[in-house]
Structure formats: C-alpha cells, structure tokens
C-alpha cells in the first residue's frame, strides 16, 4: 500500500522494493503472498517512475529475481507486466553501475529459467546486448561475472538461434575473460562452464569460436582450481564433452590442455554425483573417439577404473549407463589390450546387467549392445 500511496517518493520506492526482495528471498509461501498483495504492479510502477534512480532500479531487479525464482506461474505474471523491457532498460540506463548490472542479470536468469518462450521475449527486449555489455564494463566484478554467465547459460540452452545471437554479440570472449579474471571464484567457474556447454552444444562453428577464444584452457583450469566443487565438475565435464564432439583438432587441443586428467579426477572425487557421472563419461567417449593415441592417454589417466566404478555407483540411472557404455565402446575399439583391461574389471558382466536393468530404454540397449559386441571382438593385436 505504501508503494502505491507514495509512488512518486523515491525513498518509499527504494524501501518498498528492498522489503519485497528481502521477504521474497527463499520462501515460496511469502512470494505467493506478495504476488496476491499486488507486488508485481508496484515494482513495475517503481521501475518506470524512478527509472533514473540506480538504487531503486537495483532493488527492483532484486525483487523480481527473488519473486521469479522457482515458479513458472510467478514468472509468467512478471513477464506479462512488462518487466522484461524494464530490466533491459535499467541495464542500459545504468550501464556503469555494477549493482544494477548484477541485479539485472539475476532477474533475467530467474525470469528465463525453464521456458523457451520467456527466453525469446527477453532476447527480443534486448537482453543479449545488455548482458554482454555488463560483462565487459564490469569485467573486474565477480558478482556481475557470475550473474552474466548464468544468464547466458540459461538463455542459450536449447536454442540454436539464441546461441547464434549471443555469439554475434561477443559472448564467447566475455565468458572466457570472466573465467580467467575470476579464476578463484567457484560461482563464475560453474556458470562460465555452463555457458560454454550451452553455447557449444551441437554447433561446430560455435565450438571453433569458443576454442579460439581460449575456452579449453579456462575449463581445465576451473576443474583443477575447484576440484572439490561438484557443480563446477559437472559443468566442466559437460563443456568438454560438447566442445569435443566431432572434431579431432578440438579433442587434441583439449587433451593438450590436460582435460583427460581433470575429467578422470572429477569422476573419482565426485563419484556419487549423477551430473558429474554423465558429463565425465560423455567427455571420455568424445575425447577418445577415432584416436588410438587419445584412448591410450585416457587409459593411462585411469579412465577405465573410473568408468566402471561410475557405472556401478549409478547402476539405476539410464543416462549414466548409456554414456558409460559409449565410453567403453570407444576405448575398447581397435585394442585387445584395452579390451582385456575392461574385461578384467568385470565390464562385460556389468554392461549385460545394466542392459537387463534398463530393458525399456532404447538408448541404453543400443549402447550396451555396441559395448558388448566390441568387448567380444578380438583383433589379434
């Protein structure tokens, strides 16, 4: 009511938006109460009426971020109120303000999450240019780096068109720069690797751009520096897997950067984490594919032991079974020695058991059949 009655007063607008942000943080129930009380309209009005006030803008963006988190229904209401345009306008008007940059990127991430439609709306409103500009202008600010990389990762996910738009805006260089400048920050490492994974997916051209920007070295460095962080491990392995797909050149560059040792170490340190298990097995499969030399490097790094242990630990997870079988097929092919190593570890029986366990999953069946066929074939060398 105060926000409505004293709408022209910037101090009231600031206090009201700050109060909504604080109340909304971490509580679905309080978020719903605030929505029913008319918080959306009041935030939108505050952002419009006090557009030139950086403090009101920053608190308004924070309120949007916390209200949007975890609820598609609330996100849709916020988008219908025109808040995508307000946030982008705020990022442009207060481009030099790090707090607004952080708040705006956070609000975009929260609104975009889980919806292709909302991502498209935000992109049409101009989110891409503003996020990349924020990362450039506030390159030394870790909070902006983390928020900007998260926003890119979410907007890029699952859309070739949005990925292309982000790359044209200069996202690759900004993400890699953020990973280098804030190498010790786990949040930047997590979301930087996630952004690379999203942008690299299913595009040889984007993969090449990311590699030229220095992505390989930064991902491997993040995996080493934050070895104990499961989120970084999962996203780093996924980024390596996506970059490695379909290119001997990129695989060689990743291997020279130390990817093999870091992926295997991640699988060992985070043995119980499903995301690391999926990403690590996929990374090994793609790095080894088509190269006896890379397969030997992966085996020397301990890949066989980690793949088998991972498949045992996550026997009930079809995605891990699928990727583990594919990794075995790649490593075993063309080498009786590697085949014997896996068979001595009980891999043949394990794959057979997983095929039975996931009998209704076509991907697992195909991958298991290929792995079993490869393990049973002897080359005489």
Secondary structure, 3 states (H helix, E strand, C coil): CHHHHCCCCHHHHHHHHHHHHHHHCCCHHHHHHHHHCCHHHHHHHHHHHCCCCHHHHHHHHHHHHHHHCCCHHHHHHHHHCCHHHHHHHHHHHCCCCHHHHHHHHHHHHHHHCCCHHHHHHHHHCCHHHHHHHHHHHCCCCHHHHHHHHHHHHHHHCCCHHHHHHHHHCCHHHHHHHHHHHCCCCHHHHHHHHHHHHHHHCCCHHHHHHHHHCCHHHHHHHHHHHCCCCHHHHHHHHHHHHHHHCCCHHHHHHHHHCCHHHHHHHHHHHCCCCHHHHHHHHHHHHHHHCCCHHHHHHHHHCCHHHHHHHHHHHCCCCHHHHHHHHHHHHHHHCCCHHHHHHHHHCCHHHHHHHHHHHCCCCHHHHHHHHHHHHHHHCCCCC
